[in-house]
Amino acid sequence: MFPRRFLIAPFMRFSIRQTLMLRASGLAVLLGFVGSTVTAVARENLTLIPKWSRFQGELVSLKFYDNPVQDVQLKAEFTPPVGEPVTVDGFWDGGDDWKIRFMPDIVGKWTFKISCSDEENRGLHNLEGDFLCTAPTGDSALTSNGPIRVARARTHFMHDNETPFFWMADTAWNGPLKSSELDWKDYIEVRRSQGFTAVQWVATPWRGAPDGDANGEEPFSGTEKISINADYFKRLDQRVEMINRAGLVSVPVLFWAIDGEANPVHSLPDDQAILLGRYMAARWGGVCGAWILAGDGDYTGDRAARWKKIGQGIFGDRPKAPVFIHPKGKSWVFDSFRDEKWLTAIGYQSGHDVDDATNNWIHHGPPSRDWGKLPHRPIVNLEPAYEWQPSYSKNVPISSNHVRRALYWSLLSTPTAGVSYGVAGVWGWDDGDRATPGYPAAGTPPNWRESVTYEGGEQVVHLTEVFQSIDFHKLRPDPAVLIEQPGDDELAKYVAASSAADGSLVVVYTPTEVRLKINVAKLPAPLLANWTNPRTGERQDVLAVLRGSALECPAPDAGDWLLVLRAKKQEPEPTGRR
């Protein structure tokens, strides 16, 4: 049988009568893209889809299946104008509806072929088509530069056009699950204005949301052979699209990995966890995102073996988007997962304390010791101390001062790729009247609308502005920048320093007012220098004294400060006759 052609049309709304006629045809009913504000235009029988927008194909099954996700597999192979074909999974979207989502990344004519494991289903099998990918449109970093990838150096992230991407994620574990559409819109706008570039959230029921989403919907039922609830995921689709429309990266945690009935992944056989994970990857693979396979887990021993199998099953054939695993506090997964190629980034959790042990773990623990090991991967503290969360050792709310220390220390203790932030009230999407489910010992957190504007979150914009204004991706930890280390006498006063290997940049963070002694041999030349106040964003000139091999730089005032030393760009030599 020869493959049947798709009748391609822009993504649009059809009347009920038109829809019924198209559905009855058994052919591909809708093809086009779902993007920000772009409108596809059909020209010369080709649908025009802007680069880095979402292609969406909607199909109608001509057969009924008792359990579609178990009974049928749908795939599409996309062939670009140049390069190798890309294969993606399709997914069941309720009733007899199926969808395929894909993001083209090369301008030119693409072709595609759709196949189904049930070759007798003419609505899903042996279909083909084409479209024309045009220049990108839109004005956000994502629509202008593309989705994020691991950079060639494998120590930071970049957009698809190789523009460096600075990871500054907020933690809204329960946000998409529990928010109303209006509340989520308000939240996203606040975080965008505060300089955040990504949002971490949990995609399935977990300890903090054991009863599913705000409507009481669960993502699946059953254990040995699960059934998918498409309505649950349709609601999440909307939240994911709102994240991307604001220019932020969506970072779903597919499963929560702590033992216990409140985290249902533990009841699933490995093959069913893989099936559920691939379903989510198919739904959200056409958006600008990254992935966290599992959250807050112990990934050692037999547990590591299980998550390696699940991770390989979900992401082993997935292209490009970064994949993390999120471990429990002060746990380091690099050695256990060193050979897992699907795990393209290393995440860690320094935890919710401000004691010396926690401080030392950030700037002298495994991340700071192991970052040079091969194979290189971007390293991100996915869960430093949450603002206003009760600290483990003292049971008092963690202040913005301690939050900033954890953020800046984390950024400069490994090759700089980014960091994540969290605040009580927001991560649990709390109303301020009761404890977050599963966390009674933490007391009653504030309402998320209050804590989303707490001091530490508001100050993130200053951090993002500084690092995005410099070649942050060149930075590597470099203790030799300092002739004296104040943290030798008191860990809370540890000064973190990084430099670029080409001598063009030095960045130093001090949590307290000190007189820094910078090794002259490490200074860029000719030199531009300034202090930034992490609390206000104010920038000040550096007043320094040269004493032998040390450039002494007193901090301008009390509190923490960031010192940036960079090489002044040279003007090109004049050419031509004199």
Phi and psi in degrees as a GROMACS rama.xvg file:
@    title "Ramachandran Plot"
@    xaxis  label "Phi"
@    yaxis  label "Psi"
@TYPE xy
-78.7634  144.933  PHE-2
-64.4135  143.764  PRO-3
-90.5017  144.612  ARG-4
-79.2018  145.062  ARG-5
-75.1097  139.748  PHE-6
-90.8799  99.9188  LEU-7
-86.9229  136.218  ILE-8
-138.709  157.287  ALA-9
-61.3976  156.469  PRO-10
-69.761  119.486  PHE-11
-153.396  174.469  MET-12
-90.7124  135.339  ARG-13
-110.175  150.961  PHE-14
-68.6257  164.137  SER-15
-59.5619  -43.1511  ILE-16
-63.9306  -44.4864  ARG-17
-61.5902  -42.0429  GLN-18
-61.9719  -43.8128  THR-19
-63.0194  -40.1466  LEU-20
-64.1638  -42.0829  MET-21
-67.676  -40.7148  LEU-22
-63.8365  -37.9078  ARG-23
-67.8322  -23.4855  ALA-24
-68.9986  -25.5716  SER-25
77.7657  1.80623  GLY-26
-93.5251  179.404  LEU-27
-61.6892  128.1  ALA-28
-93.8563  -38.4395  VAL-29
-139.316  130.509  LEU-30
-134.429  142.631  LEU-31
167.299  -147.849  GLY-32
-137.612  155.142  PHE-33
-117.336  115.727  VAL-34
-139.428  -156.074  GLY-35
-75.4453  -84.2307  SER-36
-128.953  20.783  THR-37
-90.081  146.234  VAL-38
-114.255  125.523  THR-39
-75.1078  146.685  ALA-40
-128.014  127.945  VAL-41
-81.922  128.762  ALA-42
-145.553  127.308  ARG-43
54.281  42.9957  GLU-44
64.0694  15.8919  ASN-45
-117.187  137.332  LEU-46
-81.0346  133.451  THR-47
-94.4954  123.375  LEU-48
-126.2  118.807  ILE-49
-61.6879  143.983  PRO-50
-53.9304  137.172  LYS-51
68.5575  18.4462  TRP-52
-100.149  167.431  SER-53
-93.7052  118.395  ARG-54
-75.8664  135.242  PHE-55
-135.412  123.658  GLN-56
-107.808  130.605  GLY-57
-113.667  125.707  GLU-58
-123.766  159.572  LEU-59
-123.77  122.757  VAL-60
-71.8687  138.809  SER-61
-95.2773  5.00381  LEU-62
-129.715  151.061  LYS-63
-94.3001  138.889  PHE-64
-125.913  136.396  TYR-65
-60.7476  -41.5424  ASP-66
-140.532  86.6086  ASN-67
-53.6394  -41.7919  PRO-68
-70.4675  -20.6764  VAL-69
-90.8737  -30.8055  GLN-70
-90.4283  -23.0249  ASP-71
-138.458  142.221  VAL-72
-120.787  132.258  GLN-73
-117.609  133.355  LEU-74
-136.706  152.98  LYS-75
-131.788  134.69  ALA-76
-108.493  119.137  GLU-77
-104.159  126.821  PHE-78
-109.183  119.564  THR-79
-80.3681  171.819  PRO-80
-59.607  -35.0701  PRO-81
-139.414  149.331  VAL-82
101.54  -174.469  GLY-83
-86.7058  149.899  GLU-84
-63.1555  154.493  PRO-85
-121.307  128.389  VAL-86
-107.735  132.162  THR-87
-127.562  156.275  VAL-88
-81.8889  144.425  ASP-89
-90.1597  173.96  GLY-90
-145.835  150.533  PHE-91
-76.8184  135.658  TRP-92
-122.266  26.3469  ASP-93
98.1952  146.554  GLY-94
60.2042  -129.98  GLY-95
-107.693  21.3556  ASP-96
-92.9595  136.743  ASP-97
-131.517  150.511  TRP-98
-134.525  154.408  LYS-99
-129.547  129.361  ILE-100
-123.017  140.424  ARG-101
-158.855  148.02  PHE-102
-118.426  106.406  MET-103
-70.8752  142.079  PRO-104
-125.513  9.88389  ASP-105
-133.576  129.961  ILE-106
-70.7049  135.556  VAL-107
136.608  -172.419  GLY-108
-83.5858  126.882  LYS-109
-108.543  147.73  TRP-110
-122.046  157.503  THR-111
-147.282  153.881  PHE-112
-131.165  135.052  LYS-113
-114.184  132.82  ILE-114
-132.266  153.711  SER-115
-129.542  145.887  CYS-116
-64.5105  -25.1749  SER-117
-94.3437  94.1855  ASP-118
-69.5825  -11.2031  GLU-119
-87.1058  -6.99199  GLU-120
-87.1676  97.1509  ASN-121
-68.4416  -15.7154  ARG-122
-78.834  -17.8037  GLY-123
-123.383  -15.7694  LEU-124
-115.151  147.639  HIS-125
63.5316  47.7363  ASN-126
-116.328  149.451  LEU-127
-146.41  164.435  GLU-128
-173.063  -172.973  GLY-129
-153.789  165.995  ASP-130
-157.136  164.785  PHE-131
-109.351  118.343  LEU-132
-85.5567  122.406  CYS-133
-104.159  179.382  THR-134
-59.9183  149.781  ALA-135
-65.1207  152.52  PRO-136
-128.098  168.236  THR-137
101.202  165.745  GLY-138
-123.224  8.67434  ASP-139
-88.0556  166.839  SER-140
-60.674  -32.928  ALA-141
-75.2525  -44.1972  LEU-142
-74.6032  -25.6131  THR-143
-85.8935  -34.2566  SER-144
-115.755  -14.3609  ASN-145
97.5372  173.734  GLY-146
-65.9843  169.397  PRO-147
-93.9337  150.824  ILE-148
-137.998  169.146  ARG-149
-77.4022  131.648  VAL-150
-70.342  166.015  ALA-151
-60.0583  -35.32  ARG-152
-70.2667  -16.546  ALA-153
63.0825  26.4924  ARG-154
-121.942  -3.88355  THR-155
-152.684  -178.211  HIS-156
-108.179  156.978  PHE-157
-143.167  160.047  MET-158
-74.2665  171.005  HIS-159
-63.0602  -26.1488  ASP-160
-89.6783  11.9603  ASN-161
77.7208  11.136  GLU-162
-69.2989  127.798  THR-163
-57.8393  139.894  PRO-164
-113.64  125.339  PHE-165
-94.7428  118.231  PHE-166
-79.1141  112.038  TRP-167
-134.919  87.3038  MET-168
-96.7714  144.309  ALA-169
-97.9457  155.293  ASP-170
-105.404  109.981  THR-171
-127.955  59.9612  ALA-172
-45.2034  -48.8874  TRP-173
-94.2052  -1.74283  ASN-174
-53.8955  -61.6235  GLY-175
-61.6234  -32.4539  PRO-176
-68.2568  -42.0049  LEU-177
-107.867  -13.3166  LYS-178
-78.5095  153.779  SER-179
-81.2394  165.49  SER-180
-60.4197  -43.4689  GLU-181
-66.3145  -43.7126  LEU-182
-61.9569  -41.7986  ASP-183
-64.9993  -38.8707  TRP-184
-61.0595  -45.5525  LYS-185
-62.483  -44.9248  ASP-186
-59.0536  -48.7534  TYR-187
-60.11  -41.7929  ILE-188
-64.7896  -39.2045  GLU-189
-64.0693  -49.2839  VAL-190
-64.4699  -37.2782  ARG-191
-61.5825  -43.0215  ARG-192
-68.5001  -21.9917  SER-193
-88.6004  2.09933  GLN-194
94.1257  8.39882  GLY-195
-73.277  150.488  PHE-196
-119.736  -4.65763  THR-197
-156.481  160.754  ALA-198
-132.305  124.033  VAL-199
-94.5824  132.688  GLN-200
-152.076  159.659  TRP-201
-99.9386  131.327  VAL-202
-94.3722  -14.2311  ALA-203
-132.594  161.379  THR-204
-53.6623  146.107  PRO-205
-154.214  -177.101  TRP-206
-50.9845  -39.2081  ARG-207
-85.173  -7.57101  GLY-208
-151.212  65.8672  ALA-209
-70.1688  -16.3906  PRO-210
-102.02  18.2514  ASP-211
86.9523  -151.626  GLY-212
-86.2865  -172.821  ASP-213
-64.5164  -21.5666  ALA-214
-95.4682  5.26221  ASN-215
76.9859  12.8161  GLY-216
-80.8136  142.566  GLU-217
-109.611  150.581  GLU-218
-73.2402  -25.081  PRO-219
-156.074  165.449  PHE-220
-133.344  158.934  SER-221
88.109  174.887  GLY-222
-131.805  -61.9803  THR-223
-70.6065  -33.5647  GLU-224
-139.621  91.5247  LYS-225
-72.341  155.062  ILE-226
-113.931  139.128  SER-227
-90.8081  139.47  ILE-228
-98.7862  98.38  ASN-229
-64.35  -31.0638  ALA-230
-62.4907  -36.0493  ASP-231
-58.3389  -44.9241  TYR-232
-78.1644  -28.618  PHE-233
-61.3432  -38.9429  LYS-234
-64.5986  -41.7699  ARG-235
-67.8791  -32.9096  LEU-236
-52.2  -43.8836  ASP-237
-62.7617  -41.5746  GLN-238
-65.9558  -40.0127  ARG-239
-63.2163  -44.3384  VAL-240
-63.9295  -34.5796  GLU-241
-66.6509  -36.1763  MET-242
-60.6151  -49.7119  ILE-243
-66.4658  -38.1248  ASN-244
-62.0505  -27.8477  ARG-245
-82.4597  0.398938  ALA-246
84.7003  15.2992  GLY-247
-104.432  155.353  LEU-248
-90.0129  132.948  VAL-249
-87.2118  128.255  SER-250
-128.144  82.0635  VAL-251
-76.5057  140.265  PRO-252
-92.0164  115.254  VAL-253
-68.7697  -38.7897  LEU-254
-141.356  149.263  PHE-255
-97.0301  130.319  TRP-256
-101.997  -2.70256  ALA-257
-66.5903  142.464  ILE-258
-61.0785  149.001  ASP-259
134.677  153.811  GLY-260
-64.6596  -25.1808  GLU-261
-69.9187  -11.845  ALA-262
-116.371  88.5758  ASN-263
-65.9607  -11.4226  PRO-264
-59.8326  -26.2945  VAL-265
-68.6785  -20.4761  HIS-266
-86.9265  -8.26465  SER-267
-91.8397  136.729  LEU-268
-61.201  157.757  PRO-269
-56.2434  -42.0321  ASP-270
-65.1684  -31.4074  ASP-271
-77.9971  -34.1037  GLN-272
-63.0684  -40.2865  ALA-273
-64.8043  -43.8043  ILE-274
-59.7448  -45.7846  LEU-275
-64.4294  -41.7342  LEU-276
-64.221  -41.6243  GLY-277
-67.0259  -32.6398  ARG-278
-61.6352  -46.1943  TYR-279
-66.315  -39.2264  MET-280
-63.9577  -34.7829  ALA-281
-69.3509  -39.7766  ALA-282
-66.4688  -40.6539  ARG-283
-110.692  10.0869  TRP-284
-73.1564  -14.3241  GLY-285
-97.1649  16.8548  GLY-286
-118.098  170.504  VAL-287
-83.5836  103.982  CYS-288
-151.436  177.421  GLY-289
-134.216  171.839  ALA-290
-128.554  141.393  TRP-291
-116.738  112.909  ILE-292
-58.7086  -51.0088  LEU-293
-149.338  152.325  ALA-294
-116.355  142.233  GLY-295
62.1921  28.8179  ASP-296
-99.4938  166.769  GLY-297
-98.0487  108.253  ASP-298
-107.465  48.4279  TYR-299
-116.157  162.848  THR-300
55.9009  -133.921  GLY-301
-63.3946  -31.8095  ASP-302
-63.2167  -39.9048  ARG-303
-61.4155  -42.3756  ALA-304
-60.8656  -40.5224  ALA-305
-65.0302  -45.7848  ARG-306
-72.4794  -27.1043  TRP-307
-63.7926  -43.4816  LYS-308
-64.6843  -45.6652  LYS-309
-65.5224  -44.2123  ILE-310
-60.2825  -44.225  GLY-311
-63.5456  -39.8924  GLN-312
-65.5192  -32.6999  GLY-313
-87.7529  -47.3743  ILE-314
-110.397  -0.577773  PHE-315
-60.0948  -28.7157  GLY-316
-115.893  19.6419  ASP-317
-89.8389  137.655  ARG-318
-86.8013  139.883  PRO-319
71.1474  -57.8351  LYS-320
-58.4209  139.402  ALA-321
-61.1614  143.531  PRO-322
-127.927  125.738  VAL-323
-111.16  170.353  PHE-324
-129.556  140.832  ILE-325
-109.177  106.534  HIS-326
-87.6728  170.607  PRO-327
-65.5654  172.027  LYS-328
-58.83  137.76  GLY-329
52.9831  41.1846  LYS-330
-119.084  141.383  SER-331
-124.815  120.274  TRP-332
-102.595  -0.769  VAL-333
-56.7469  -51.2137  PHE-334
-64.3097  -39.444  ASP-335
-67.431  -32.5008  SER-336
-112.649  17.2569  PHE-337
-53.5626  -40.4943  ARG-338
-94.9762  6.22248  ASP-339
-85.7592  101.389  GLU-340
-67.8095  -25.6717  LYS-341
-69.0564  -23.9922  TRP-342
-86.367  99.0295  LEU-343
-96.8505  -5.79061  THR-344
-143.546  151.158  ALA-345
-107.797  122.403  ILE-346
-109.148  151.246  GLY-347
-142.778  168.118  TYR-348
-129.051  111.746  GLN-349
-76.9306  -20.6668  SER-350
92.4047  177.884  GLY-351
-106.385  67.2407  HIS-352
-148.378  164.39  ASP-353
-127.002  15.8851  VAL-354
-79.9418  173.547  ASP-355
-61.9087  -36.3938  ASP-356
-62.3663  -41.9729  ALA-357
-69.4  -44.9774  THR-358
-57.491  -45.6333  ASN-359
-64.8439  -35.9357  ASN-360
-64.3832  -35.7105  TRP-361
-67.2583  -51.7615  ILE-362
-99.9765  -4.25389  HIS-363
-132.605  2.49509  HIS-364
-84.4217  -167.277  GLY-365
-54.0548  -41.0699  PRO-366
-58.3084  -43.5287  PRO-367
-72.2488  -23.337  SER-368
-88.3738  -32.1154  ARG-369
-103.279  -0.0611472  ASP-370
-62.1201  -22.3596  TRP-371
-83.9918  -7.61858  GLY-372
-67.1261  151.15  LYS-373
-97.4192  149.463  LEU-374
-77.4275  142.572  PRO-375
-64.3699  145.212  HIS-376
-145.239  149.588  ARG-377
-58.9434  141.694  PRO-378
-120.3  128.34  ILE-379
-136.487  131.839  VAL-380
-77.2222  100.692  ASN-381
-79.3386  -13.9562  LEU-382
-151.513  76.425  GLU-383
-77.5657  -177.056  PRO-384
-55.3699  126.508  ALA-385
-79.3141  136.609  TYR-386
-63.2984  135.145  GLU-387
68.9907  2.03574  TRP-388
-76.411  136.641  GLN-389
-60.8054  129.922  PRO-390
-71.1815  148.677  SER-391
-62.2045  -43.2741  TYR-392
-82.0474  -32.5003  SER-393
-114.354  -12.6521  LYS-394
56.124  36.8501  ASN-395
-122.503  151.902  VAL-396
-58.2966  136.886  PRO-397
-75.7371  128.036  ILE-398
-83.2326  165.901  SER-399
-63.354  -29.5362  SER-400
-60.9573  -47.1471  ASN-401
-68.983  -34.1813  HIS-402
-62.5417  -46.7257  VAL-403
-60.7492  -41.66  ARG-404
-57.012  -47.7327  ARG-405
-62.2277  -40.1903  ALA-406
-64.9627  -52.4543  LEU-407
-70.5402  -39.756  TYR-408
-58.1334  -44.9624  TRP-409
-61.0108  -41.7822  SER-410
-64.1486  -32.9239  LEU-411
-105.083  2.95936  LEU-412
-97.3165  -7.23201  SER-413
-138.669  169.595  THR-414
-53.1043  130.623  PRO-415
-71.022  114.599  THR-416
-120.864  -31.0595  ALA-417
150.05  -172.845  GLY-418
-160.757  164.348  VAL-419
-117.276  159.028  SER-420
-129.104  154.72  TYR-421
-151.141  156.495  GLY-422
-145.187  140.255  VAL-423
-57.3553  140.31  ALA-424
100.825  -46.398  GLY-425
-80.6879  -47.3361  VAL-426
-62.8041  -33.2896  TRP-427
-92.5823  -1.93545  GLY-428
49.5213  56.7602  TRP-429
-89.1462  155.228  ASP-430
-99.6514  -3.05041  ASP-431
85.6792  0.885762  GLY-432
-106.009  -14.7338  ASP-433
-154.678  166.744  ARG-434
-70.4035  153.589  ALA-435
-64.2108  132.57  THR-436
-51.0912  134.306  PRO-437
85.3209  -5.22029  GLY-438
-133.31  53.9623  TYR-439
-63.6358  -31.1646  PRO-440
-67.0524  -19.1146  ALA-441
-81.4731  -2.64504  ALA-442
75.8763  -163.457  GLY-443
-94.4697  112.81  THR-444
-76.8112  164.632  PRO-445
-70.3074  164.103  PRO-446
-62.5285  139.507  ASN-447
-58.9437  -32.9307  TRP-448
-66.139  -26.1596  ARG-449
-79.7645  -48.975  GLU-450
-77.0998  -15.3053  SER-451
-66.7878  -16.2167  VAL-452
-112.461  18.5082  THR-453
-63.1883  161.396  TYR-454
-55.6782  -46.4637  GLU-455
-61.1773  -40.4658  GLY-456
-67.42  -39.754  GLY-457
-64.5399  -30.2665  GLU-458
-81.2851  -9.24609  GLN-459
-59.4983  -34.685  VAL-460
-57.9141  -33.5301  VAL-461
-69.6801  -39.3357  HIS-462
-62.4478  -49.3715  LEU-463
-62.4396  -43.0613  THR-464
-60.9322  -41.7876  GLU-465
-65.0693  -51.8484  VAL-466
-69.9063  -32.1559  PHE-467
-73.4904  -16.1428  GLN-468
-89.1467  -6.69593  SER-469
-123.262  171.807  ILE-470
-81.9428  68.0634  ASP-471
-58.4993  -31.6568  PHE-472
-67.9049  -12.7532  HIS-473
-85.3985  -12.8616  LYS-474
-73.4406  136.916  LEU-475
-132.684  144.484  ARG-476
-54.3644  135.604  PRO-477
-147.954  81.9422  ASP-478
-58.9424  -23.9544  PRO-479
-68.743  -8.91389  ALA-480
-60.9951  -32.6663  VAL-481
-98.461  133.359  LEU-482
-81.1494  -31.3967  ILE-483
-129.164  140.778  GLU-484
-112.466  106.123  GLN-485
-58.1663  -26.657  PRO-486
-71.2057  -10.2877  GLY-487
-63.9123  -30.4237  ASP-488
-93.8724  -27.9307  ASP-489
-151.88  114.987  GLU-490
-58.2477  -33.6059  LEU-491
-66.7109  -14.2084  ALA-492
-101.617  14.334  LYS-493
-58.6097  131.507  TYR-494
-101.942  122.496  VAL-495
-95.4451  135.188  ALA-496
-136.368  138.518  ALA-497
-135.865  156.653  SER-498
-144.583  163.111  SER-499
-91.1438  140.572  ALA-500
-62.3566  -26.9189  ALA-501
-84.7814  5.428  ASP-502
77.3297  11.2169  GLY-503
-89.6027  -10.8767  SER-504
-155.998  137.484  LEU-505
-134.854  134.462  VAL-506
-129.228  131.66  VAL-507
-131.742  132.502  VAL-508
-117.013  127.173  TYR-509
-118.405  128.215  THR-510
-77.7529  -9.74288  PRO-511
-138.097  165.875  THR-512
-72.021  113.692  GLU-513
-139.702  169.936  VAL-514
-102.966  98.646  ARG-515
-71.8152  141.025  LEU-516
-115.896  105.008  LYS-517
-95.2979  133.036  ILE-518
-65.6504  117.084  ASN-519
-57.7678  -33.0738  VAL-520
-63.6417  -18.2236  ALA-521
-94.6197  -4.41499  LYS-522
-75.2246  134.388  LEU-523
-65.5092  156.398  PRO-524
-146.76  140.148  ALA-525
-64.1864  152.389  PRO-526
-101.077  133.867  LEU-527
-115.755  133.327  LEU-528
-140.38  141.457  ALA-529
-156.273  154.024  ASN-530
-95.2975  144.784  TRP-531
-122.222  132.205  THR-532
-83.3508  110.953  ASN-533
-64.7953  -15.575  PRO-534
-85.1684  -31.4224  ARG-535
-122.857  -17.6267  THR-536
83.3042  -3.41558  GLY-537
-62.1861  138.737  GLU-538
-113.432  139.337  ARG-539
-132.05  151.589  GLN-540
-67.2207  157.153  ASP-541
-96.412  122.191  VAL-542
-99.7397  111.632  LEU-543
-128.014  156.766  ALA-544
-126.329  129.562  VAL-545
-89.8337  118.687  LEU-546
-127.125  99.3409  ARG-547
62.7123  -122.078  GLY-548
-89.7704  6.76551  SER-549
-118.172  136.571  ALA-550
-100.254  110.338  LEU-551
-88.1741  121.564  GLU-552
-123.659  98.4143  CYS-553
-73.8625  134.491  PRO-554
-61.0275  144.889  ALA-555
-64.3696  -28.9278  PRO-556
-163.896  -176.476  ASP-557
-67.3687  158.459  ALA-558
97.048  -171.41  GLY-559
-89.9878  152.741  ASP-560
-145.645  151.409  TRP-561
-117.318  124.262  LEU-562
-104.517  124.359  LEU-563
-116.986  120.892  VAL-564
-118.582  119.972  LEU-565
-139.985  158.997  ARG-566
-75.9476  133.591  ALA-567
-72.1178  131.382  LYS-568
-67.774  133.139  LYS-569
-80.9334  138.309  GLN-570
-72.8035  139.518  GLU-571
-63.7055  145.826  PRO-572
-64.3958  137.845  GLU-573
-63.2141  145.157  PRO-574
-116.161  166.747  THR-575
93.1355  -172.889  GLY-576
-72.7627  151.073  ARG-577
